[in-house]
Amino acid sequence: MALWDALYRVVMRRNAVYVTFVVAGAFAGERAVDYGVHKVWEMNNIGVIFLFLPLHEFNLLLGAVFAWRSRSCIRDLG
């Protein structure tokens, strides 16, 4: 109980301190969730995303994939 009483005396007694505590907690919580989701996303997509591929090389790769797909679709129709 002493911990809750101390927390009440420090944080919740004045409105400005309480609001500051809530806003800072929301900001810190948002940053923690964002970091955690980002790490889970990276772990699940190892070898899938092109994080270090320059944009012009990615566009060339994407163009080659679409060109290959369109040729295979035309070949399937004929």
DSSP file (Angstrom, degrees, kcal/mol; ACC not computed):
  #  RESIDUE AA STRUCTURE BP1 BP2  ACC     N-H-->O    O-->H-N    N-H-->O    O-->H-N    TCO  KAPPA ALPHA  PHI   PSI    X-CA   Y-CA   Z-CA
    1    1 A M     >        0   0    0      0, 0.0     4,-2.3     0, 0.0     5,-0.2   0.000 360.0 360.0 360.0 -29.3    0.0    0.0    0.0
    2    2 A A  H  >  +     0   0    0      1,-0.2     4,-2.3     2,-0.2     5,-0.2   0.858 360.0  54.1 -64.4 -33.6    2.9    2.4    0.7
    3    3 A L  H  > S+     0   0    0      2,-0.2     4,-2.5     1,-0.2    -1,-0.2   0.924 109.3  47.1 -65.7 -43.4    3.9    2.3   -3.0
    4    4 A W  H  > S+     0   0    0      2,-0.2     4,-2.5     1,-0.2    -2,-0.2   0.884 111.8  50.9 -66.2 -37.8    0.4    3.3   -4.1
    5    5 A D  H  X S+     0   0    0     -4,-2.3     4,-2.4     2,-0.2    -1,-0.2   0.907 111.6  47.4 -65.3 -40.8    0.2    6.1   -1.5
    6    6 A A  H  X S+     0   0    0     -4,-2.3     4,-2.2     2,-0.2     5,-0.2   0.910 111.8  50.4 -66.6 -41.1    3.6    7.4   -2.7
    7    7 A L  H  X>S+     0   0    0     -4,-2.5     4,-2.9     1,-0.2     5,-0.8   0.914 111.2  49.3 -62.4 -42.4    2.5    7.2   -6.4
    8    8 A Y  I  X>S+     0   0    0     -4,-2.5     5,-0.6     1,-0.2     4,-0.5   0.925 111.6  48.4 -62.2 -44.7   -0.7    9.1   -5.5
    9    9 A R  I  <5S+     0   0    0     -4,-2.4    -1,-0.2     1,-0.2    -2,-0.2   0.870 119.7  37.9 -64.5 -36.5    1.2   11.8   -3.6
   10   10 A V  I  <5S+     0   0    0     -4,-2.2    -2,-0.2    -5,-0.1     4,-0.2   0.914 132.0  16.7 -82.4 -44.2    3.8   12.3   -6.4
   11   11 A V  I  <5S+     0   0    0     -4,-2.9     3,-0.3    -5,-0.2    -3,-0.2   0.885 123.1  41.3-102.0 -45.1    1.6   11.9   -9.6
   12   12 A M  I  <<S+     0   0    0     -5,-0.8    -3,-0.2    -4,-0.5    -4,-0.1   0.388  90.8  79.7 -97.8   4.8   -2.1   12.2   -9.0
   13   13 A R  S   <S+     0   0    0     -5,-0.6     2,-0.4    -4,-0.2    -1,-0.2   0.892  93.6  45.6 -80.1 -37.5   -2.4   15.1   -6.6
   14   14 A R  S  > S-     0   0    0     -3,-0.3     4,-2.2    -4,-0.2     5,-0.2  -0.882  75.1-139.3-109.4 139.6   -2.0   17.9   -9.0
   15   15 A N  H  > S+     0   0    0     -2,-0.4     4,-2.7     1,-0.2     5,-0.2   0.884 101.2  52.4 -63.9 -41.7   -3.8   17.9  -12.3
   16   16 A A  H  > S+     0   0    0      1,-0.2     4,-2.1     2,-0.2    -1,-0.2   0.890 111.6  46.4 -64.8 -39.4   -0.9   19.3  -14.4
   17   17 A V  H  > S+     0   0    0      2,-0.2     4,-2.4     1,-0.2    -1,-0.2   0.900 112.9  50.3 -68.9 -40.1    1.5   16.6  -13.1
   18   18 A Y  H  X S+     0   0    0     -4,-2.2     4,-2.4     2,-0.2    -2,-0.2   0.928 111.8  46.7 -64.1 -46.0   -1.2   13.9  -13.7
   19   19 A V  H  X S+     0   0    0     -4,-2.7     4,-2.7     2,-0.2     5,-0.2   0.910 112.7  50.0 -63.7 -42.1   -1.8   15.0  -17.3
   20   20 A T  H  X S+     0   0    0     -4,-2.1     4,-2.6    -5,-0.2     5,-0.2   0.907 110.7  50.4 -61.9 -41.4    1.9   15.2  -18.0
   21   21 A F  H  X S+     0   0    0     -4,-2.4     4,-2.2     2,-0.2    -2,-0.2   0.902 112.2  46.9 -62.7 -42.1    2.4   11.7  -16.6
   22   22 A V  H  X S+     0   0    0     -4,-2.4     4,-2.4     2,-0.2    -2,-0.2   0.922 114.0  46.7 -67.5 -44.8   -0.5   10.4  -18.8
   23   23 A V  H  X S+     0   0    0     -4,-2.7     4,-2.3     2,-0.2    -2,-0.2   0.920 114.3  47.2 -65.2 -43.9    0.8   12.1  -22.0
   24   24 A A  H  X S+     0   0    0     -4,-2.6     4,-2.6    -5,-0.2    -1,-0.2   0.891 112.6  50.4 -64.8 -38.9    4.4   10.9  -21.4
   25   25 A G  H  X S+     0   0    0     -4,-2.2     4,-2.6    -5,-0.2    -2,-0.2   0.890 110.1  49.6 -65.7 -39.5    3.2    7.4  -20.7
   26   26 A A  H  X S+     0   0    0     -4,-2.4     4,-2.3     2,-0.2    -2,-0.2   0.909 112.5  47.7 -65.4 -41.4    1.2    7.4  -23.9
   27   27 A F  H  X S+     0   0    0     -4,-2.3     4,-2.2     2,-0.2    -2,-0.2   0.932 114.2  45.8 -64.6 -45.7    4.2    8.6  -25.9
   28   28 A A  H  X S+     0   0    0     -4,-2.6     4,-2.2     1,-0.2    -2,-0.2   0.893 113.3  50.4 -65.6 -39.4    6.5    6.0  -24.3
   29   29 A G  H  X S+     0   0    0     -4,-2.6     4,-2.5     2,-0.2     5,-0.2   0.899 109.5  50.8 -65.0 -40.2    3.9    3.2  -24.8
   30   30 A E  H  X S+     0   0    0     -4,-2.3     4,-2.5     1,-0.2    -2,-0.2   0.912 111.0  48.5 -63.1 -42.5    3.5    4.1  -28.4
   31   31 A R  H  X S+     0   0    0     -4,-2.2     4,-2.3     2,-0.2    -2,-0.2   0.896 111.6  49.7 -64.9 -39.9    7.2    4.0  -29.0
   32   32 A A  H  X S+     0   0    0     -4,-2.2     4,-2.4     2,-0.2    -2,-0.2   0.915 113.0  45.8 -66.3 -43.4    7.5    0.7  -27.2
   33   33 A V  H  X S+     0   0    0     -4,-2.5     4,-2.7     2,-0.2     5,-0.3   0.913 112.8  50.9 -65.6 -42.1    4.7   -0.9  -29.3
   34   34 A D  H  X S+     0   0    0     -4,-2.5     4,-2.2    -5,-0.2    -2,-0.2   0.913 111.8  47.3 -61.5 -43.3    6.1    0.6  -32.5
   35   35 A Y  H  X S+     0   0    0     -4,-2.3     4,-2.2     2,-0.2    -2,-0.2   0.925 113.6  47.9 -63.8 -44.7    9.5   -0.8  -31.8
   36   36 A G  H  X S+     0   0    0     -4,-2.4     4,-2.3     2,-0.2    -2,-0.2   0.914 112.8  46.8 -64.2 -44.2    8.1   -4.3  -30.9
   37   37 A V  H  X S+     0   0    0     -4,-2.7     4,-2.6     1,-0.2    -1,-0.2   0.893 111.4  52.8 -65.2 -39.2    5.9   -4.5  -34.0
   38   38 A H  H  X S+     0   0    0     -4,-2.2     4,-2.3    -5,-0.3    -2,-0.2   0.913 110.4  47.1 -62.6 -42.8    8.8   -3.4  -36.2
   39   39 A K  H  X S+     0   0    0     -4,-2.2     4,-2.4     2,-0.2    -2,-0.2   0.905 112.7  48.5 -66.6 -41.6   11.1   -6.1  -34.7
   40   40 A V  H  X S+     0   0    0     -4,-2.3     4,-2.2     2,-0.2    -2,-0.2   0.911 111.2  51.5 -64.0 -41.4    8.4   -8.8  -35.2
   41   41 A W  H  X S+     0   0    0     -4,-2.6     4,-1.1     1,-0.2    -2,-0.2   0.922 111.4  46.7 -60.9 -45.1    7.8   -7.6  -38.7
   42   42 A E  H  < S+     0   0    0     -4,-2.3     3,-0.3     1,-0.2    -1,-0.2   0.895 111.6  51.2 -65.6 -39.5   11.6   -7.8  -39.5
   43   43 A M  H >< S+     0   0    0     -4,-2.4     3,-0.8     1,-0.2    -1,-0.2   0.877 111.9  46.9 -65.9 -37.1   11.9  -11.3  -37.9
   44   44 A N  H 3< S+     0   0    0     -4,-2.2    -1,-0.2     1,-0.2    -2,-0.2   0.696 114.8  46.9 -77.4 -18.2    9.0  -12.6  -39.9
   45   45 A N  T >X S+     0   0    0     -4,-1.1     3,-2.0    -3,-0.3     4,-1.3  -0.088  71.8 152.6-116.7  34.0   10.2  -11.2  -43.2
   46   46 A I  T <4 S+     0   0    0     -3,-0.8    -3,-0.1     1,-0.3    -4,-0.0  -0.500  79.5   7.1 -65.5 125.5   13.9  -12.2  -43.2
   47   47 A G  T 34 S+     0   0    0     -2,-0.3    -1,-0.3     2,-0.2     3,-0.0   0.489 117.4  82.9  82.0   3.6   15.0  -12.5  -46.8
   48   48 A V  T <4 S+     0   0    0     -3,-2.0     2,-0.2     1,-0.0    -2,-0.2   0.831  76.1  61.6-105.7 -47.0   11.7  -11.1  -48.1
   49   49 A I  S  < S-     0   0    0     -4,-1.3     2,-1.0    -7,-0.1     3,-0.2  -0.538  72.6-135.2 -87.2 151.0   11.9   -7.4  -47.9
   50   50 A F        +     0   0    0     -2,-0.2     3,-0.4     1,-0.2    -1,-0.1  -0.671  41.8 153.5-102.6  75.1   14.5   -5.3  -49.8
   51   51 A L  S    S+     0   0    0     -2,-1.0    -1,-0.2     1,-0.2    -2,-0.0   0.860  76.1  35.8 -73.2 -34.8   15.6   -2.9  -47.1
   52   52 A F  S    S+     0   0    0     -3,-0.2    -1,-0.2     2,-0.1    -2,-0.1   0.252  90.0 109.3-106.4  12.8   19.1   -2.3  -48.4
   53   53 A L  S    S-     0   0    0     -3,-0.4     5,-0.1     1,-0.1    -3,-0.1  -0.786  73.5-118.5 -90.0 124.3   18.3   -2.4  -52.2
   54   54 A P     >  -     0   0    0      0, 0.0     4,-2.1     0, 0.0     3,-0.3  -0.223  25.2-113.1 -59.7 154.9   18.5    1.0  -53.8
   55   55 A L  H  > S+     0   0    0      1,-0.2     4,-2.5     2,-0.2     5,-0.2   0.872 114.0  52.5 -61.9 -41.0   15.2    2.3  -55.3
   56   56 A H  H  > S+     0   0    0      1,-0.2     4,-1.8     2,-0.2    -1,-0.2   0.868 110.8  48.2 -67.3 -33.3   16.4    2.2  -59.0
   57   57 A E  H  > S+     0   0    0     -3,-0.3     4,-2.3     2,-0.2    -1,-0.2   0.868 110.5  51.7 -71.2 -35.7   17.5   -1.5  -58.6
   58   58 A F  H  X S+     0   0    0     -4,-2.1     4,-2.9     2,-0.2    -2,-0.2   0.912 109.0  50.3 -65.2 -41.5   14.2   -2.4  -56.9
   59   59 A N  H  X S+     0   0    0     -4,-2.5     4,-2.5     2,-0.2    -2,-0.2   0.888 110.6  49.7 -63.9 -38.7   12.3   -0.8  -59.8
   60   60 A L  H  X S+     0   0    0     -4,-1.8     4,-2.1     2,-0.2    -2,-0.2   0.916 113.0  46.8 -64.5 -42.2   14.4   -2.8  -62.3
   61   61 A L  H  X S+     0   0    0     -4,-2.3     4,-2.1     2,-0.2    -2,-0.2   0.914 112.8  48.8 -64.8 -43.5   13.7   -6.0  -60.4
   62   62 A L  H  X S+     0   0    0     -4,-2.9     4,-2.3     1,-0.2    -2,-0.2   0.900 110.8  50.9 -64.0 -41.7   10.0   -5.2  -60.1
   63   63 A G  H  X S+     0   0    0     -4,-2.5     4,-2.3     1,-0.2    -1,-0.2   0.884 109.5  50.7 -62.5 -39.3    9.8   -4.5  -63.9
   64   64 A A  H  X S+     0   0    0     -4,-2.1     4,-2.3     2,-0.2    -1,-0.2   0.886 109.6  50.4 -66.5 -38.8   11.5   -7.8  -64.6
   65   65 A V  H  X S+     0   0    0     -4,-2.1     4,-2.4     2,-0.2    -2,-0.2   0.933 112.9  45.5 -65.1 -45.4    9.1   -9.7  -62.5
   66   66 A F  H  X S+     0   0    0     -4,-2.3     4,-2.4     1,-0.2    -2,-0.2   0.874 112.3  51.6 -67.3 -35.8    6.1   -8.1  -64.2
   67   67 A A  H  X S+     0   0    0     -4,-2.3     4,-2.0     2,-0.2    -1,-0.2   0.906 111.0  48.0 -65.8 -40.6    7.6   -8.6  -67.6
   68   68 A W  H  X S+     0   0    0     -4,-2.3     4,-2.2     2,-0.2    -2,-0.2   0.909 112.1  49.7 -65.4 -41.8    8.1  -12.3  -66.8
   69   69 A R  H  X S+     0   0    0     -4,-2.4     4,-2.2     1,-0.2    -2,-0.2   0.904 110.1  49.9 -64.1 -41.4    4.6  -12.6  -65.5
   70   70 A S  H  X S+     0   0    0     -4,-2.4     4,-2.2     1,-0.2    -1,-0.2   0.892 110.9  49.7 -67.6 -37.5    3.0  -11.0  -68.5
   71   71 A R  H  X S+     0   0    0     -4,-2.0     4,-2.3     1,-0.2    -1,-0.2   0.900 111.4  48.8 -65.6 -39.6    5.0  -13.3  -70.9
   72   72 A S  H  X S+     0   0    0     -4,-2.2     4,-1.8     2,-0.2    -2,-0.2   0.864 111.1  50.4 -70.1 -33.1    3.9  -16.4  -68.9
   73   73 A C  H  X S+     0   0    0     -4,-2.2     4,-1.5     2,-0.2    -2,-0.2   0.902 111.8  47.4 -68.8 -40.1    0.3  -15.3  -69.0
   74   74 A I  H  X S+     0   0    0     -4,-2.2     4,-1.7     1,-0.2    -2,-0.2   0.905 110.9  51.9 -66.2 -40.2    0.4  -14.7  -72.8
   75   75 A R  H  < S+     0   0    0     -4,-2.3    -1,-0.2     1,-0.2    -2,-0.2   0.871 107.7  52.8 -63.5 -36.9    2.1  -18.1  -73.2
   76   76 A D  H  < S+     0   0    0     -4,-1.8    -1,-0.2     1,-0.2    -2,-0.2   0.839 109.3  49.7 -67.6 -32.6   -0.7  -19.7  -71.2
   77   77 A L  H  <        0   0    0     -4,-1.5    -1,-0.2     1,-0.2    -2,-0.2   0.830 360.0 360.0 -74.4 -31.6   -3.4  -18.2  -73.4
   78   78 A G     <        0   0    0     -4,-1.7    -1,-0.2    -5,-0.1    -2,-0.2   0.457 360.0 360.0 -91.1 360.0   -1.8  -19.2  -76.7
